[in-house]
Amino acid sequence: MTELATMDFHPRPQAGDARPWAFPAPERGTLDNGLTVLRCHRPGQQVVAVEVLLDAPLEAEPAGLDGVATIMARAFSEGTDKHSAEDFAAELERAGATLDAHADHPGVRLSLEVPASRLTKGLGLIADALRAPAFADSEVERLVNNRLDEIPHELANPSRRGAKELSKELFPADARMSRPRQGSEETVAAIDSAAVRAFYEKHVRPATATVVVVGDLTGIDLDALLGDTLGAWTGSSAEPRPVPPVTADDTGRVVIVDRPGAVQTQLLIGRIGPDRHDRVWPAQVLGTYCLGGTLTSRLDRVLREEKGYTYGVRAFGQVLRSAPDGTGAAMLAISGSVDTPNTGPALQDLWTVLRTLAAEGLTDAERDVAVQNLVGVAPLKYETAAAVASTLADQVEQHLPDDYQATLYRQLAATGTVEATAAAVSAFPVDRLVTVLVGDAAQIKAPVEALGIGEVTVVAAE
C-alpha cells in the first residue's frame, strides 16, 4: 500500500499592530544666496528626490511669447557653461539620475532623482543648469520645433482639445489662464534663444527660489553639499511677484467642438471654486471623491455600471494658482467620454446625479469608503521620496504651511457626511457649469439643446 506524502506548512503570517502615520514634516533653512531649503530625512529611501521651484509663472511671460517659460524649462538640461547638451545628458546618465522640468501657472519646477551615493554629482548638475544655462541658439531652435510638432497632436487629442476650449471659455481673453499653458503655434514660433535668456535673467534667481530635498540623508552633510552646489548660484534679490486674482465666468452654457464623424464625445464640465486655503477644501475633496473619484462613485455607478455609456467618468479639483494672502482658485471639473448616440442621455443622467445629490445627499457608507480610500492608503501613496518631495513642492507653490498635508488627512477623517454633501453640491451647481463637448455636432447638438442646461454654441475643431 502506497504511503501518502505529507507536507509541513509554514505558519501563516499574522498582521501586526497598526503603527501611527503622518505625512512627514520638513526642516526649513536658507542658504547664503537666499535660496530657501526644505529637507526631509526618509530612512531607507536610497533614491533622493530634489525639487527646485522658480518664481517664473506663466503670467510673467511677455506678450506674444506664450510658451517661453516651457522652452526655458526644457532648455535647462540642454547644456551649461561646463557641458554641451550631449555631455550634460551623459553626465546625468553616469550619475544614474533623471532630470525633468515643466512650467505651469505658479512657476517653473525642476525635478531631479538621483541615488543617494551620487547626490553630490546630481546636485552639481542641477546647480550648473540653474547657474549658467547655455541656451544655445541651435538647442532652443530644436526645442521650439519640437514644441511646434506637439501642438497639432494636442489639438487632435479630444481631451486636450476640450481642456483648451474650457480655459478659453472660463477666463477673460486677456488672462494668461485663458490660453494654452505651453503656448500656441503663433507664440511659440516667435521664441528664440534671446527671448529665453531674457525671461531667465528677469525671473530666475536663488532669492525667490526654493529647493526641496527628500531621501535617506544618513551620512550626508547636506548643508555643505548644498553650499558647494546650489549655494554657488548667484543672482540679485527681488520681491516676490504680486499674484493677480483669478476671475472666471461660470454662466451655465455648452460649447461643442465639432468633430464630424466622431464615434464618441469627449466631455469636460467645469467651473472655478475654492482652493486649499479655503476651510471648505477638505469637505470639497471628500464630496468630490464620492461623486466621481473612483470606480465605485456615483457617476460611474450610473453612467458606467447601470447605463454602459462610458468606460469611466471622473470628478476632481485641481488647484490653479494660490497667493501668499490665502486667495486663489481651483478648477472643479467632471471629465469622461461617451459614445456619440448616447451623448444626450448621458448628460441628462449626469445632471440627474447632480440634482439627486442636492436633494438627497450622500450616504454615510459613501463617506466612509471615501475616507478609507483617501486617508487609509496615504502611507502607500507616499512610499517614495519623489511623492513626498512633489507634495512638499506643491505646498510651497501654493503658499501653504509645512504641516498642511498632515493636517488635511486629519480633517478628512473628521469630516461628516452632511458637510461633504454640502461642499459637493456647492462645487457643482447644476446651473453654473460650463460644458465642453468634443464630438460630432450634427448628431449631438439637438439632443443637448433639448436638455436645457444652457445655450449651445458650436465651434470648429481647428
N, C-alpha and C positions, 0 to 999 in steps of 0.2 A: 504494500500500500504506500503510495507516494505521500511524503510528508509536505504539508503546505508551508511555504515560506512565510516568515513573519517579518514585519517592518517596525522599526522603532521611530516614532515621530518626534521631531524636535518640538519642545513646548511652544505653544502659540504665544507670540509676543503680546504683552499686555500694555494698554495705553497708560502713559504716565500722567502725573498731575499736570494740569494746565498751568503754564507759567504766565505771569502778567506781562503784557507787551504794551509798549507805547512808541509812537514814532520818535526816532532819535532826535535829541536836541543838539544843535551845533554849537561850537565855540566861535566867538567873533574876535576879530582883530583887524589891525590896519598896518600896511607896510609904509615905509618912509615916503614912498612916492604917492601915497594917498589911496592905493588900491585896498578896497575892503576885502577881508578874507573870512570865509566861513569854513570850518573844518569839522569833520565828524569821523571819529575813530570807530571802525567796524571790524572787530577781530574776525579773522578768517577770510575776509574779502581781499584776496590777493590781486584782483584787478581793480586798480584805483580809478575812480571816475572824477573828472575835473570839468567844471562848467565855468566859462567866463562870460559874463553879461556886460554888454556895452550899451551905453545910453545913446543909441543911434536909432530912434524909432522911425517908422515909415513916414510919419507925418513931417519929419525933418527933411525928407528928400526934396531937392529943388524942383520947381515947377517944370513939367515936361520931361523929367528924368525918373519917373516911377520905375522902380526895379534896380536903381543904383545901389541900394543897400544890399540887395540879394547878390548882385555881381561882386560887390566888395567882400561879402561874407565868403563867397566861393573862392575868391582870389587870394584869401589869406593862406591857403595851402598850395599856392602856385608859385612859390619861390620867395626868397628873402635876400638880404644883403650877403648872406653866407652860403646859400644854397640855391641852385636853379630849381625849377619846378620838378624836374626828374630826380634830382638829388634829394630834395625835400621828401618826396614820396618814398624814395629808397630808405632814407633815414627813419621815417615812420615805420616802415616795414621791418627794419632791423631791430627796432625797439619793441616790436610786437604791438604797436599802438594803432589806434584808429582816430581820425580827426574829422569831425563833421561841423558844419556851420550853417545857420539859416537866419533869415531876417523876418521879423513879424512886427505887428503894431507896437509892442512895448520896446523893441530894440533888437540888436543882433546878439546871437548866442553862439559860442564855440564850445563843442563838446569833445573832450578827449578821454579815451580809455586806454590804460597802459598797465602792464604788470608792475606791481609794487617794486620789484627789483630793478626796474628801468624807469622809475618815476623821474629821476634826475634828467634823463635823456628826453622824456616826453615833455616835461615842463620847459626844458630848454628850447625845444622846437616850437611850442606854442608861444613862448615868450618872444622868440625871434620873429614869428609870424605877426605878432601884435606890434613889436617894437620897430621893425623895419621891413614891411612887406614890399616885394619888388614891384607889383602891379605893372609888369612888363606889357608893352603895347600888344605883343603877339598873344600873350596869355589872356588878357582882357578881351581882345577881339574874339578869341576862341570861345570864351565863356559867354559872350554876347550872342554869338552864332548858335551855341548850344541852347541858350535860353529861347532864341527865336524859333529854333526847331521844336522846342517843347510846347509852345503856345498852340499850334494847330491841334496837337494831340489832346491838350487840355480842353479845347473847345469841342472836340469830338466826344469827350467823355461826358455822359449825361449828368453825373453827379457834380463834376467840376463846373460844367456849364450852368447848372442850376444854382450853385453857390455864388457864381459870378453875378447872375441876374438878381438874386436875393439881396446881395450887398448894394447893387445899383438901385434897387427899389427902396430899400430901407433908409439909406443915408443920403443926406444932401449931396448934390452933384459936386460941390466944391470941397467936400470932405474926403480925406485920403481913404477912409474906410469904404467909400463907395466904389473904389477902383481896385483892380486885381492886385493882390499883395506883391507879386513878383513882376508887375508891370505889364503893359500891353505891347503889341508889336511896334507901334509908333514910338513909345517912350524908350523901350529897350534898345531899339535901333539907334537912338541918339546918344547912347552911353559909350564913352571911350575911357582910356586909362586916365586922362586928365580929370574927367568928372569923378572917377572912382577915388583918385588921390585927394581931390578937393573935399569930397564927402568925408573921407578918412581923417584928414587934417582938421576938419572943423568939429568932428563929433567923437573921435576915438581918443581917449586919454585915460590914464590909470585913476585919476582923481574921481571920475564918475563911473568907474567900473567895479565889478565885484567878481571874485573867484571863489568857487565852492569846490572843496576837495573832500572826497569821501572814500574810505577804504581802510585796509589794515595798515596803520601807520606805525606799527611796532618797530622800534629801532631806527626810525626815520626822524631826523631833525628837520621838521617841516619848515620851521622859521628860517633856518639857514638856507634851506633849499629854495624856498620862495624868494628870499632876499637875493640869492645869486641868479635867479632866472627872471621871474616876473618883476622882481624888485628893481631890475636894471632897466625896465621900461620907463621912460620919462615922458612928460607932457605937461602942458600948462594946467593950472587949476581952473575950475569953472563951476558955476552954479548949476544944479540940476535943471533940466529944461521944464518949463511950465507944461502941464498936460491939459489940453483943451477938453471941454466937456463933450460927451458923446450924445448926439441928438439923432432921433430916428422917427420916421412916420410909419406907425403900425396900423393905419387905417385898413380895415378888412378888405382885401381885394385879391384877385387871381391874375397871374401872368402866365401865359402859355408860350413857351419857347418852341416854335414849330419845327418838328422833325417828321416830315411826311414819310409815311410807311413804317414808322417805328412800331415794333411789336409790343413794347411796354412803355409805361410812363414813369419817369423819374419824378418823385415829388419831394419838395422841400418846403416846409411850412415854418415860418419863424417870426420872431419879434425880439425886441431888446428888453432886458429885465435887469434885476439887481445883480451885483457881482458879490465876491466873497466878503466884502466889508459889511454887507447888509446883514442884520440879525436874522433875516428870513432865509439866508442861504442854506443852513443845514436842513431845514424843513423842505426847502425847494429841491435840494438834492434827493431827499428821500421820496418826496411825492413824485418827482420826475422819473425816478427809477421804477416806482410802482407802475407808472403809466407806460413807460416804454424802454426800460433799461435792460431787459433780458428776455429770453425766450418765453418766460412764464408771465410776462407783463400783460396788462390789459389789451394793449394794441395788438400784440402778437396773438393773444388768445382769440381775439375776434377776427382780425384780418388774415392771419395765417392758419390757425388751427380750425376755426369754425367755417370760414368762407373760402380759404385757399386762394386768396387774391395775390399773395406775396410770399417771398421767402423770409421776410422779416421787415419790421418797421421799428425804428428806434427814436426815443425822445432823449434829449440831452441838453445840458447847459455848458457853454464854453465861454470862459472869460475873454473879453476882447482887449480891454485895457483898464488899468486902475491908476489912480492918482495918489500922491502922498497924503492928501487931505481926506482920504477914505471914499472919494467918489469914483465911479467907474460904471462899467456896463458889461453884461454878458449876453451872448447870443443864446436864446432859448428856442430850440428847434425840434421838429419831427421830420425824419427822413426815411425814405424807402423807395421801392419800386413795385408797380403793379402791372398786370397785363392790360393792354390797351382797351379791350372791350369792357373791362370792369373798372375803369378809372372812376366813372361817376359813382357807381355803387360803393366802391372802396372809400371814396371821400365822404360819401353820405354816412357810412358806418363809422368812419373815423370821427366825424363830428358828433355822431350819436354817443360814442365812447366819452368824448369830452363833456357833452351835456349830462350824461348819466353820472359822470364823476362829480359834477357840480351839484346834481340833485340828490345823489345817494351817498357819495363819499367813498373813501377807501375802506377796506375791511381790516380788522386787526391782524388777520392772517397775512394779508398782503404786506402790511407794515412790518411784521415780524420777519418775513422772508427777505425783505429789502435790507433790514438792519443786519441780518445774518450775512447776506451777500456782500454788503458794503463794509461792515466792521469786522465780521468774523474772519474774513480772508485777508485782511490787511497785512498781517505778518508775512504771508506768502507773496503778496504784491511787492513788498519791499525787501525781498531776499537779496537783491543785487545792489551793489554800490551805485550803479547808474540810476536805478529807480529812486533811491534816496536823494542823490545829487540833483536829479531833474526836478523833484518836488521842492527841494530847498531853493533851487533857482527860480521856480515859479513863484514861491513866496517872496523872494527878493524883487522880482519884476512887478509883482502886484502890491508891493509895499505892505506886506503882512508881517506880523511878529513871528519870531523864530519858532514859537511853540504853537503856531496856528494849526498845523495838521493834526498834532496830538489832541488839541482842544476840539477840533472838528469831529473826531471819532467819538469823543465823549458826548458831544452834543447830538450826534446822530443817534447814539444808543438811547439818549434820554428823550428824543422827540416822539411825541404821541401821534396816534392815527389822525385825530381831528386837525392837529397842526399841519401835518403833512398834506392832508387833503386840501386845506385852505391855501397852502402855498402852491400846490399843483394847479388848482383852479385859477389862482391869480396869475400864474405863469403862462397859462394857455387859455385866455378868454376867447370864447367862440366867435366873438365879433371883432376881435382886434388881432387877427393873424394875417400875415401876407403869405399867400400860397403861390409857389412857383412850380409849374408842371413842364417838364421837358418831354414832349411827345407829339403825336400826330394830331394837330389842331382840328383837322377835318372830322376826325372821329370823336374827339373828346370835348370840344368846345360846347356843343349844345347840351350834353348831359351835365357838364359842370355848371353852366349858366342856370340850369333848372334847379340846382341846389340852393341858390340864393345866398351864397356865402361871401358875395362881394362882386364888384364889377370885374368883368373878364376882358383882358387885353391880350392880343396875340402879337408876338414879335418874331422876327426871323432868327434862325439859329446861327447865322453868320457863316 
